[in-house]
Amino acid sequence: MEALVTTLNNIIWSPALVVLCLGAGLFYSILTRFAQLRHFREMWRLLFNGSESPEGISSFQALAVSLSGRVGVGNIAGVAAAIGFGGPGAVFWMWTVAFLGASTAYVESTLSQLYKVEEDGQYRGGPAYYFERCLGQRWLAMLFAASAIISCGLFLPGVQANAVGNAVTQVFGEGSMVVTDFGEVGTNKLVALAVILMVLAFIIFGGIKRIAHFTQIIVPFMALGYMIMALIIVFVNFDQIPGIFTLIITDAFTAQAGMGAAVGWGVRRGIYSNEAGQGTGPHAAAAAEVEHPAQQGLVQAFSVYVDTLFVCTATAFMILITKQYNIQGTLPDGQFILQNVAPETVISSAAFTQLALNSVFGAFGQAFVGVSLFFFAFTTILAYYYIAETNTAYLNRYFNLRISQTLVKMLIMLMVAYGMVNNAGYIWTIGDIGVGLMAWINILGILAIFFISGPAITCLRDYEEQRRLGTPIHFDPVRLGIRNATFWEKRRSLEVELAEEQASEATHH
């Protein structure tokens, strides 16, 4: 099984996908004239603009739901793995894919807003919806929907749960061992699993509203707490910062850790973490109640910054400053290029991060990583459920299978349990396959959309023009020549009717 998973992962994550991710980000950065820089203040303003409605959630809630998917195990264990396999230079390539990926996140999230629909009393959208409505390719939409359900329902939840289980063991030990079909499992893991499943069931059976209200409280709190711990370490070692920057940048272009390894691991873990181009972020973006599709696109671009440039960088600095890491060589004898900690330390885990905090804060630091990992992973699992549910709803529109949403909920919970108790070393590789599958389909799809009509760029120019003129923000897809944006067509028609009625009443009086 491990050999099969590894082979499949190597095919999906070939250099072609790395080039595609970076190339698409650069392409859209140029087309948007680096909107991720020009509109930074506007992104910040939009975070706290707008309100929720009976059908939709606010921009900030959509950001929180999206960040709950972006800010997860990848920020703690993923960064550690990138350094452990790709060297410090991998961090530079994580920064690169985040900066360029912010423009990709803008495009995919704007498209999701543009082609969203109202179903079952809530807004739904995502790649499946914009592939069908913009490209007119239902087969591609169904292909993405199926891959998203498989990835977010089967492959990815186990990665998050597995990392939580490892962190619990690192902090509290195994406890008494219990024999299961998956081998011996410690009671501490089983207790943590029980807590996760109970809270998870309570939230996901409450729908997107309950998920949004939970994440808008937890996500900012957990990210801020984690950043504070990192800043303390940076502050007490401030004299090392120039050297760390130099190490990251020089290692990114040297052969010490193998340039291919640094680029590959940096891009892979960067996309796993910030999800730019992966096609998962647009699902939450579609649920937002906004005045213009470009607004939520800009908010989602900001979420990439929060994830990689803030949280991932905090993790990287903690590990590199404290030197609590090894760099694994590619030779068959398993020699290390650099060894600072015990050779048995698991690279594909949160161990480096825990050791870094433990070296400064003692046992509290190690426990803090465990708690942070619990919340980071838990909120990410919530985001995965919502994505799987949305794509299930899409497929149910065309098939008589009528896949039960309850079945999806139970599937997520089953995979969380499997990931928690499974000690297989290839669990991260399975997650990478899920990310790669969605990234291939989504990035190629949004590039095709641009060459056919380019609606996301049209939306950005329209929004920029309205902001420049200072007129009330509205969106009229018909005037812009954008077809099949039925939700916005209907909304604009109602706005015009209301304006005409108000003008008629004013004239009458």
C-alpha positions in Angstrom: 0.0 0.0 0.0 2.7 2.4 0.9 4.6 1.8 -2.3 1.4 2.3 -4.3 0.6 5.6 -2.5 4.1 6.9 -3.0 4.2 6.1 -6.7 0.8 7.8 -7.2 1.9 10.8 -5.3 5.1 11.1 -7.3 3.1 11.1 -10.5 0.6 13.8 -9.3 3.3 16.0 -7.7 5.7 15.9 -10.6 7.7 19.0 -11.4 4.9 19.9 -13.8 2.5 20.7 -11.0 5.1 22.8 -9.1 5.7 24.8 -12.3 1.9 25.1 -12.9 1.2 26.4 -9.4 4.0 29.0 -9.5 3.3 29.9 -13.2 -0.4 30.4 -12.6 0.3 32.6 -9.6 2.8 34.8 -11.6 0.4 34.9 -14.6 -2.5 36.2 -12.5 -0.3 38.5 -10.5 0.7 40.3 -13.8 -2.9 40.3 -15.1 -4.2 41.9 -11.9 -1.2 44.3 -11.8 -0.2 42.7 -8.5 -3.6 43.4 -6.8 -2.3 41.5 -3.7 0.0 44.5 -3.1 -2.0 47.4 -4.6 -5.2 46.5 -2.6 -3.7 45.5 0.7 -5.5 48.3 2.6 -8.7 47.5 0.8 -8.4 43.9 1.9 -8.1 45.0 5.5 -11.1 47.3 5.2 -13.3 44.7 3.6 -12.6 42.2 6.5 -14.9 44.1 8.7 -17.4 45.3 6.1 -20.8 43.9 5.4 -23.1 41.6 7.5 -24.6 38.2 7.3 -28.0 37.4 5.9 -30.4 34.5 6.3 -28.8 32.8 3.2 -25.2 34.0 3.6 -22.5 34.8 6.1 -20.4 37.9 6.5 -17.1 38.5 4.8 -15.3 38.0 8.1 -17.1 34.8 8.8 -16.3 33.6 5.3 -12.6 34.5 5.9 -12.7 32.6 9.2 -14.2 29.5 7.6 -11.7 29.7 4.8 -8.8 30.3 7.3 -10.1 27.3 9.3 -9.2 25.3 6.3 -5.9 27.1 5.5 -4.6 27.4 9.0 -4.1 23.8 10.1 -1.6 21.1 10.6 0.3 22.3 7.6 1.3 25.5 9.5 2.9 23.5 12.4 3.8 20.0 11.1 3.8 20.9 7.4 6.4 23.7 7.9 8.5 21.3 10.0 8.4 18.7 7.2 9.3 21.3 4.5 12.4 22.2 6.5 13.2 18.6 7.4 13.1 17.4 3.8 13.9 20.6 1.8 16.1 22.6 4.2 15.6 26.2 5.3 15.4 27.3 1.7 12.0 25.6 1.4 10.6 28.5 3.6 11.6 31.0 0.8 9.5 28.9 -1.7 6.6 28.8 0.7 6.8 32.6 0.8 6.9 32.7 -3.0 3.9 30.5 -3.5 2.0 32.5 -1.0 2.8 35.9 -2.6 2.0 34.7 -6.1 -0.8 32.4 -4.9 -2.7 35.4 -3.4 -3.6 36.4 -6.9 -4.8 32.9 -7.7 -6.9 32.9 -4.5 -8.4 36.2 -5.7 -9.4 34.7 -9.1 -10.9 31.4 -7.8 -12.8 33.1 -5.0 -14.2 35.9 -7.2 -15.3 33.2 -9.7 -17.0 31.3 -6.9 -18.9 34.5 -5.8 -19.8 35.3 -9.4 -21.3 31.9 -10.2 -22.8 31.0 -6.8 -26.4 29.8 -6.4 -28.9 29.8 -3.6 -29.9 26.3 -2.6 -31.7 24.9 0.5 -31.7 28.4 2.1 -28.0 29.0 1.8 -25.4 30.2 -0.8 -23.3 27.5 -2.4 -20.4 27.7 -4.9 -17.0 26.5 -5.8 -15.0 25.2 -8.8 -17.8 22.7 -9.7 -20.2 25.6 -10.1 -18.0 27.9 -12.0 -16.7 25.2 -14.3 -20.3 24.4 -15.3 -21.7 27.9 -15.5 -18.7 29.7 -17.1 -17.0 27.0 -19.1 -20.2 25.0 -19.8 -18.2 21.8 -19.1 -20.4 19.8 -16.7 -18.1 16.8 -16.9 -15.2 18.9 -15.6 -17.4 20.2 -12.8 -18.4 16.7 -11.8 -14.8 15.6 -12.0 -13.8 18.3 -9.5 -16.8 17.6 -7.3 -15.9 13.9 -7.1 -12.2 14.7 -6.4 -13.1 17.2 -3.7 -15.4 14.7 -1.9 -12.7 12.0 -2.1 -9.9 14.4 -1.0 -11.8 16.3 1.7 -14.0 13.4 2.8 -11.5 10.6 2.7 -7.8 11.7 2.3 -7.3 14.9 4.2 -9.2 14.6 7.5 -7.0 11.7 8.5 -3.9 13.9 8.1 -5.2 16.4 10.6 -6.4 13.8 13.1 -3.1 11.9 12.8 -1.1 15.0 13.7 -3.3 15.6 16.7 -2.8 12.1 17.9 1.0 12.4 17.6 1.0 15.7 19.4 -1.1 14.2 22.3 1.4 11.4 22.5 4.3 13.8 22.5 2.8 15.8 25.4 1.0 13.2 27.6 2.6 9.9 26.5 0.7 6.9 25.2 -1.0 5.9 28.4 -2.2 2.3 28.7 -2.1 0.4 25.4 -5.2 -1.1 23.9 -5.2 -3.7 21.2 -7.2 -2.7 18.1 -7.5 -3.9 14.5 -5.0 -1.1 13.7 -2.5 -2.3 16.2 -1.9 -1.1 19.8 -3.3 2.4 20.5 -2.7 4.4 23.7 -5.6 5.4 25.8 -4.6 9.1 25.7 -5.1 9.0 21.9 -8.5 7.4 22.4 -9.6 10.0 24.9 -8.6 12.8 22.5 -10.4 11.1 19.7 -13.6 10.9 21.7 -13.5 14.6 22.5 -12.9 15.5 18.8 -15.7 13.3 17.6 -18.3 14.6 20.1 -17.6 18.3 19.4 -17.3 17.7 15.7 -20.7 16.0 15.5 -22.3 18.9 17.4 -21.0 21.5 15.0 -21.3 19.8 11.6 -24.9 18.8 12.2 -25.6 22.5 12.7 -24.7 23.5 9.2 -22.6 26.4 7.8 -24.0 28.9 10.2 -22.8 27.0 13.2 -19.4 26.3 11.6 -19.1 30.1 10.8 -20.0 31.2 14.3 -17.6 28.7 15.8 -14.6 29.5 13.5 -15.0 33.3 13.7 -14.2 33.0 17.4 -11.7 30.2 17.5 -9.6 31.0 14.4 -8.5 34.5 15.3 -7.9 33.4 18.9 -5.8 30.4 18.1 -3.8 32.2 15.4 -3.1 35.2 17.7 -2.0 33.0 20.6 0.3 31.0 18.4 1.8 34.2 16.9 2.4 35.7 20.4 4.5 32.6 21.4 6.5 32.9 18.2 7.1 36.6 18.7 8.4 36.0 22.2 11.0 33.6 20.8 11.9 36.0 18.0 12.2 38.9 20.5 14.5 37.1 22.9 16.7 36.0 19.9 16.3 39.2 17.9 20.0 39.3 17.1 19.6 36.1 15.1 16.9 37.4 12.7 19.3 38.8 10.0 21.2 35.5 10.0 17.9 33.5 9.7 16.8 35.6 6.7 20.2 35.1 5.1 20.0 31.3 5.8 16.6 31.0 4.2 17.4 33.0 1.1 20.8 31.5 0.4 19.7 28.0 1.0 16.8 28.4 -1.4 19.3 28.6 -4.3 22.1 26.3 -3.2 22.6 22.6 -3.4 23.0 22.0 0.3 19.5 20.5 0.6 19.1 20.0 -3.1 17.5 22.9 -4.9 14.9 20.6 -6.3 14.0 19.4 -2.8 13.7 23.0 -1.5 11.5 24.1 -4.3 9.4 21.0 -4.4 8.8 20.8 -0.6 8.3 24.5 -0.3 5.7 24.7 -3.0 4.0 21.4 -1.9 3.7 22.4 1.7 2.9 26.0 0.8 -0.1 24.9 -1.3 -1.1 22.3 1.3 -1.1 25.1 3.9 -2.5 28.1 2.2 -4.6 26.2 -0.4 -4.1 28.9 -3.1 -5.2 27.4 -6.4 -6.3 24.1 -4.7 -10.0 25.0 -5.1 -11.0 24.6 -1.5 -11.1 28.2 -0.4 -13.7 29.2 -3.0 -16.4 27.2 -1.2 -16.4 29.5 1.8 -16.0 32.5 -0.4 -19.3 31.7 -2.1 -21.2 31.7 1.2 -20.4 35.3 1.9 -22.9 38.1 1.6 -21.1 40.9 -0.3 -22.0 43.8 -2.6 -19.5 42.8 -5.4 -17.8 39.5 -6.2 -14.4 41.1 -6.3 -14.7 42.1 -2.6 -14.6 38.5 -1.4 -11.9 37.7 -3.8 -9.7 40.3 -2.2 -10.6 39.1 1.3 -9.6 35.5 0.4 -6.3 36.8 -1.1 -5.6 38.3 2.3 -6.2 34.9 4.0 -3.2 33.5 2.1 -1.0 36.2 3.7 -2.4 35.3 7.2 -1.7 31.6 6.6 1.8 31.6 5.1 3.4 34.9 5.6 2.3 35.1 9.2 1.6 31.7 10.8 3.9 29.6 8.7 6.7 32.1 9.0 6.2 32.1 12.8 6.7 28.3 12.8 9.7 28.5 10.6 11.4 31.1 12.7 10.9 29.2 15.9 12.4 26.1 14.5 15.4 27.8 12.8 16.2 30.1 15.7 16.3 27.3 18.2 18.0 24.9 15.7 15.6 22.2 16.7 15.5 20.4 13.3 17.3 17.8 11.1 17.6 17.8 7.3 17.0 14.4 5.8 19.3 13.4 3.0 18.1 11.5 -0.1 20.8 8.9 0.0 19.7 5.2 0.5 21.6 5.0 3.8 19.4 7.6 5.3 22.2 10.0 6.4 21.3 13.5 7.5 22.5 16.5 5.7 22.2 18.3 9.1 21.4 16.8 12.4 20.6 18.9 15.5 18.1 16.7 17.3 17.7 13.0 17.9 17.7 11.0 14.6 14.5 9.1 15.6 12.5 12.4 15.6 9.7 12.1 13.1 10.0 14.8 10.5 6.5 14.5 9.2 5.0 15.6 12.5 4.9 18.6 14.8 8.0 17.3 16.7 10.4 20.1 15.5 7.9 22.8 16.5 7.3 21.2 19.9 11.0 20.9 20.5 11.5 24.5 19.5 8.9 25.8 22.0 10.1 23.3 24.6 13.6 24.7 24.4 12.3 28.1 25.4 9.2 27.5 27.5 9.9 24.1 28.8 7.0 21.6 29.2 4.4 24.5 28.8 5.7 25.1 25.2 5.3 21.5 24.3 1.8 21.3 25.7 0.9 24.6 24.0 1.8 23.1 20.6 -0.4 20.1 21.4 -3.4 22.4 22.2 -2.7 24.6 19.2 -2.5 21.6 16.9 -5.8 20.3 18.3 -7.7 23.6 17.5 -5.8 24.1 14.2 -6.6 20.6 13.0 -10.2 20.6 14.4 -11.2 23.8 12.5 -9.6 22.4 9.3 -11.7 19.3 9.6 -14.8 21.5 9.8 -13.7 23.2 6.6 -13.2 19.9 4.9 -16.7 18.8 5.9 -18.2 21.9 4.4 -16.3 21.4 1.1 -17.4 17.7 0.9 -21.0 18.7 1.7 -21.1 21.5 -0.9 -19.8 19.2 -3.7 -22.2 16.4 -2.6 -25.0 18.9 -3.0 -23.7 19.7 -6.5 -23.7 16.1 -7.6 -27.1 15.4 -6.1 -28.6 18.0 -8.5 -27.8 15.6 -11.4 -27.8 12.1 -10.0 -30.7 10.0 -8.5 -28.3 8.6 -5.9 -29.3 11.4 -3.5 -26.2 11.0 -1.4 -27.2 11.7 2.1 -25.5 14.6 3.9 -25.7 12.5 7.0 -23.6 9.9 5.2 -21.0 12.6 4.4 -20.9 13.6 8.1 -20.4 10.0 9.2 -17.7 9.5 6.6 -15.7 12.5 7.9 -16.0 11.2 11.5 -14.9 7.7 10.4 -11.8 9.1 8.6 -10.9 11.2 11.6 -11.0 8.1 13.8 -9.0 6.2 11.2 -6.4 8.9 11.0 -6.1 9.3 14.8 -5.3 5.6 15.4 -3.4 4.8 12.3 0.4 4.9 12.6 1.1 4.4 8.9 3.9 6.7 7.8 2.2 7.4 4.4 -0.8 9.2 5.9 0.7 12.6 4.8 1.4 11.2 1.4 -2.3 10.4 1.0 -3.1 14.0 2.0 -0.7 15.3 -0.7 -2.5 13.2 -3.3 -5.8 14.8 -2.4 -4.3 18.3 -2.6 -2.6 17.5 -5.9 -5.7 16.1 -7.5 -7.8 19.2 -6.8 -4.9 21.6 -7.7 -4.5 20.0 -11.2 -8.1 20.3 -12.0 -8.8 23.7 -10.5 -5.7 25.6 -11.8 -6.1 24.2 -15.4 -9.8 25.1 -15.2 -9.4 28.7 -14.1 -6.7 29.3 -16.7 -9.2 28.0 -19.3 -11.8 30.3 -18.0 -9.5 33.3 -18.4 -8.7 32.5 -22.1 -12.4 32.1 -22.8 -13.8 35.2 -21.1 -11.7 36.4 -18.1 -14.6 37.3 -15.8 -12.5 37.6 -12.6 -10.3 40.3 -14.2 -13.4 42.1 -15.5 -14.8 42.1 -12.0 -11.6 43.6 -10.6 -11.5 46.4 -13.1 -15.2 47.2 -12.5 -14.7 47.3 -8.8 -11.6 49.5 -9.0 -13.5 51.9 -11.3 -16.5 52.2 -8.9 -14.1 52.8 -6.0 -12.2 55.4 -8.0 -15.5 57.2 -8.8 -16.8 56.9 -5.3 -20.2 55.7 -6.4 -22.3 53.2 -4.4 -20.9 49.7 -5.0 -23.1 47.4 -7.1 -22.6 44.6 -9.6 -24.3 44.2 -13.0 -23.0 41.2 -14.9 -25.1 41.9 -18.0 -23.5 45.3 -18.4 -20.1 43.8 -18.2 -20.9 41.0 -20.7 -20.7 38.2 -18.1 -23.1 35.4 -18.8 -24.8 32.8 -16.6 -24.2 34.8 -13.3 -27.9 34.2 -12.6 -27.7 35.0 -8.9 -26.2 38.5 -9.6 -28.5 39.1 -12.5 -31.5 38.5 -10.3 -30.1 40.7 -7.6 -29.4 43.6 -9.9 -32.9 43.3 -11.5 -34.4 43.6 -8.0 -32.2 46.6 -7.1 -33.3 48.4 -10.3 -36.9 47.6 -9.6 -36.6 49.0 -6.1 -34.8 52.1 -7.3 -37.6 52.8 -9.8 -40.3 52.3 -7.2 -38.5 54.7 -4.9 -38.1 57.3 -7.7 -41.8 56.9 -8.6 -42.9 57.5 -5.0 -40.6 60.5 -4.7 -42.1 62.0 -7.9 -45.6 61.3 -6.7 -45.1 63.0 -3.4 
